[in-house]
Amino acid sequence: MNTSKKDLVELKKKVALGNRIMFHQGLADYHGHVSARIPGTRKFFIKPVLAPLGDISGKDIILVDIDEYMKVCEQNYARAGNRRAVTKLRNPPRETMIHAAIYAARPEVNSVVHTHQTLATAFSVAGTPLLPIYNQAAVFAPETPIFPSPRLIYTIQDGKEICQTLGDRMAMLLKGHGIVVVGDSLEYATVHAIYLERTAYMQFVASCVGKPTIMPQKEIDTMKENMIYRSYDAFAYFRSLLPRGSRL
């Protein structure tokens, strides 16, 4: 698939926008990243290592070639570590392996989000999966798998194990570490990273007053289908909440 230069510029802007939305929603700070695959390729766009998400712009976004990255992933991790100063490297994040491994394993995935968002991560610590208990949580059915380690994901073996845990699901929890959400579009993945945190909040509240109940399978199937296109409206809404100068 040929992607024009203009399309690539727009995709970089969208990746930056997704990162800013995560920041504005309070789900990521300088840790965490939203990425997008260049359609039909083994390349994707992502923000630089440890760069604050709140002011990321399209010109900051960098390109990662999956095959090239796999050759240097551990060296990349080492270059970004043990610094006692603000990191200004133009390297990919140290956990770019999360994105690279998932894109390599699942051709239908075009966007990956990884954050350390608080409530969902608390569920991972408790070993409690998040469930499809309300409409926007339908895509997490039957439940979110939990990766059993809090370690950073940066080796090829780490990537294989992440993919084994995720399987064909749309989201997973990383025990004591954070979350991963994937989708066929950046809009879908970004929106459902937000809805994952809302699911954690709702499931926590429901657990305090009773027992959370999973929606009937018919409703789960309907809402999963609906959210394929409703995600674009939801993304536009979350974008509208950004400060005016950050919406582009």
LOBA-624154 format. One record per residue (C-alpha): residue number from 1; x, y, z; residue in three letters. Coordinates in steps of 0.1 Angstrom, whole numbers, always signed. Each point is the difference from the previous one (the first is absolute). Layout:
BEGIN
    i      u      v      w   aa
  NUM      X      Y      Z  Ala
...
***
This chain:
BEGIN
    i      u      v      w   aa
    1     +0     +0     +0  Met
    2    +14    +34    -10  Asn
    3     -4    +28    +26  Thr
    4     +5    +35    -12  Ser
    5    +23    +25    +17  Lys
    6    -30    +20    +10  Lys
    7    -17    -31    +15  Asp
    8    +32     -7    +21  Leu
    9     +1    +36    +13  Val
   10    -37     -3    +10  Glu
   11     +6    -33    +17  Leu
   12    +29    +14    +20  Lys
   13    -23    +29    +11  Lys
   14    -27    -26    +10  Lys
   15    +25    -19    +21  Val
   16    +10    +32    +17  Ala
   17    -36     +8     +6  Leu
   18     -7    -34    +15  Gly
   19    +29     +5    +24  Asn
   20    -13    +34    +11  Arg
   21    -35    -14     +6  Ile
   22    +15    -27    +23  Met
   23    +18    +28    +19  Phe
   24    -31    +22     +2  His
   25    -21    -30    +13  Gln
   26    +26     -5    +28  Gly
   27    +10    -34    -13  Leu
   28    +36     +7     -9  Ala
   29    +27    +25     +8  Asp
   30    +35     -6    -15  Tyr
   31     -4    -38     +3  His
   32    -23    -16    -25  Gly
   33     -4     +3    -37  His
   34    -26     -2    -28  Val
   35    +12    -13    -34  Ser
   36    -14     -6    -34  Ala
   37    +11    -24    -28  Arg
   38     +6    +14    -35  Ile
   39    -28    -19    -18  Pro
   40    +11    -32    -16  Gly
   41    +36     +2    +13  Thr
   42    +23    -12    +27  Arg
   43     +7    +36    +11  Lys
   44    -17    +22    +25  Phe
   45     +1    +35    +16  Phe
   46     +5     +6    +37  Ile
   47    +12    +27    +24  Lys
   48    +36     +3    +12  Pro
   49    +12    -16    +32  Val
   50    -12    +16    +32  Leu
   51    -13    +31    -18  Ala
   52    -29    +16    +19  Pro
   53    -33     -8    -18  Leu
   54    -17    +33     +7  Gly
   55    +18    +20    -27  Asp
   56     +9    -26    -26  Ile
   57     -5    +12    -36  Ser
   58     +2    -17    -33  Gly
   59    +36    +12     -6  Lys
   60    +11    -19    +32  Asp
   61    -13    -33    -12  Ile
   62    +26    -26    -11  Ile
   63     -1    -29    -24  Leu
   64     +7    -36    +11  Val
   65     +8    -28    -25  Asp
   66    -10    -32    +18  Ile
   67    +27    -22    -15  Asp
   68    +27    +25     +6  Glu
   69    -12     +7    +35  Tyr
   70     +1    -37     +9  Met
   71    +37     +0     -8  Lys
   72     +9    +28    +24  Val
   73    -28     -1    +26  Cys
   74    +23     -8    +30  Glu
   75    +26    +26    -10  Gln
   76    -28    +26     -4  Asn
   77    -12     -9    +36  Tyr
   78    +35     +5    +13  Ala
   79     +6    +34    -17  Arg
   80    -31    +15    +17  Ala
   81     +8    -12    +35  Gly
   82    +19    +12    +31  Asn
   83     +0    +37     -9  Arg
   84     +0    +27    +27  Arg
   85    -13    +27    -23  Ala
   86    -31     +6    -21  Val
   87     +0    -25    -28  Thr
   88     +0    +16    -34  Lys
   89     +9    -29    -22  Leu
   90    -18     -5    -33  Arg
   91     -2    -38     +7  Asn
   92    -32    -20     +2  Pro
   93    -14     -7    +36  Pro
   94    +18    -27    +19  Arg
   95    -31    -22     -3  Glu
   96     -5     +5    -37  Thr
   97     +1    -38     +0  Met
   98    -36     -1    +12  Ile
   99    -10    +17    -32  His
  100    +24    -17    -24  Ala
  101     -8    -35    +12  Ala
  102    -38     +5     -2  Ile
  103     +2    +15    -35  Tyr
  104    +21    -29    -11  Ala
  105    -23    -26    +15  Ala
  106    -33    +16    -10  Arg
  107     -2    +15    -35  Pro
  108    -36    +13     +7  Glu
  109    +13    +23    +28  Val
  110     +8    +35    -12  Asn
  111     +3    +17    +34  Ser
  112    +14     -9    +34  Val
  113     -4    +20    +33  Val
  114    +21     -7    +31  His
  115     -5    +20    +32  Thr
  116     +5     -3    +38  His
  117    -36    +12     +7  Gln
  118     -8     -3    +37  Thr
  119    -33    -19     +5  Leu
  120     +5    -26    -27  Ala
  121    +35     -6    +13  Thr
  122    -14     -5    +35  Ala
  123    -22    -28    -14  Phe
  124    +31    -16    -14  Ser
  125    +17     +1    +34  Val
  126    -30    -17    +15  Ala
  127     +0    -26    -28  Gly
  128    -36    +10     -9  Thr
  129     -9     +1    -37  Pro
  130    -22    +28    -13  Leu
  131    -33    -12    -13  Leu
  132    -26    +11    -27  Pro
  133    -23    +15    +26  Ile
  134    -13    +29    -20  Tyr
  135     -4    +11    -37  Asn
  136    +34    +15     -6  Gln
  137    +17    -30    +17  Ala
  138    -14    -25    -24  Ala
  139    +32     -1    -20  Val
  140    +18    -14    +30  Phe
  141    -20    -32     +0  Ala
  142     +2    -26    +14  Pro
  143    +25    +17    +23  Glu
  144    +35    +17     -1  Thr
  145    +28    -25     +3  Pro
  146    +28     +9    +25  Ile
  147    +37     -1     -8  Phe
  148    +15    -15    +32  Pro
  149    +31    +22     +3  Ser
  150     +6    +37     +7  Pro
  151    +33     +0    -20  Arg
  152     +8    +24    -28  Leu
  153     -6    -15    -34  Ile
  154    +30     +5    -23  Tyr
  155    +14    -33    -12  Thr
  156    -13    -22    -28  Ile
  157     -9    -27    +25  Gln
  158    -20    +26    +20  Asp
  159    -19     +9    -32  Gly
  160     -8    -36     -7  Lys
  161    -14     -5    +36  Glu
  162    -21    +32     -3  Ile
  163    -16    -12    -32  Cys
  164     -6    -34    +15  Gln
  165    -19    +16    +29  Thr
  166    -19    +24    -22  Leu
  167    -10    -26    -25  Gly
  168    -29    +13    -22  Asp
  169    -13    +23    +27  Arg
  170     -3    +38     -3  Met
  171    +15     +8    +34  Ala
  172    +21    -14    +28  Met
  173    +13     +9    +34  Leu
  174    +37     -1     +9  Leu
  175     +2    -10    +37  Lys
  176    +13    +29    +20  Gly
  177    +10    +18    -32  His
  178    -28    +13    -21  Gly
  179    -23     -8    -29  Ile
  180     +1     -7    -38  Val
  181    -28     +7    -23  Val
  182     +0     -8    -38  Val
  183    -23     +8    -29  Gly
  184     -4     +2    -37  Asp
  185     +3    +38     +2  Ser
  186    +16    +25    +23  Leu
  187    -34    +14     +8  Glu
  188    -12    -35    +12  Tyr
  189    +31     -7    +21  Ala
  190     +1    +35    +16  Thr
  191    -37     +1     +9  Val
  192     +1    -35    +15  His
  193    +30     +8    +21  Ala
  194    -22    +27    +16  Ile
  195    -30    -24     +3  Tyr
  196    +23    -26    +16  Leu
  197     +7    +24    +28  Glu
  198    -38     +8     +3  Arg
  199     -7    -37     +1  Thr
  200    +24     -4    +29  Ala
  201    -17    +28    +18  Tyr
  202    -35    -14     -6  Met
  203    +10    -35     +9  Gln
  204    +16    +13    +33  Phe
  205    -32    +19     +9  Val
  206    -22    -29     -9  Ala
  207    +21    -23    +21  Ser
  208     -5    +23    +30  Cys
  209    -38     -1     -2  Val
  210     -5    -35    -14  Gly
  211    +13    -24    -26  Lys
  212     +9    +13    -35  Pro
  213    -21    -18    -27  Thr
  214    +13     -7    -35  Ile
  215    -23    +11    -28  Met
  216    -19    -27    -19  Pro
  217    +19    -13    -30  Gln
  218    -25    +15    -25  Lys
  219     +6    +35    +14  Glu
  220    +37     -5     +1  Ile
  221     +1    -10    -37  Asp
  222    -22    +29    -10  Thr
  223    +21    +26    +19  Met
  224    +33    -15    -13  Lys
  225    -13     +6    -35  Glu
  226    -13    +35     +8  Asn
  227    +33    +11    +14  Met
  228    +18     -6    -32  Ile
  229    -15    +32    -14  Tyr
  230    -11    +18    +31  Arg
  231    +37     +2    +11  Ser
  232     +5    +27    -26  Tyr
  233    -27    +22    +15  Asp
  234    +14     -7    +35  Ala
  235    +34     +9    -11  Phe
  236    -13    +33    -14  Ala
  237    -17     +7    +33  Tyr
  238    +32     -7    +21  Phe
  239    +19    +22    -25  Arg
  240    -26    +28     +6  Ser
  241     +9     +0    +37  Leu
  242    +36    +10     -6  Leu
  243    +11    +36     +4  Pro
  244     -7    +17    -33  Arg
  245    +36     +2    -11  Gly
  246     +5    -37     +6  Ser
  247    -28    -13    -23  Arg
  248    +20     +1    -32  Leu
***
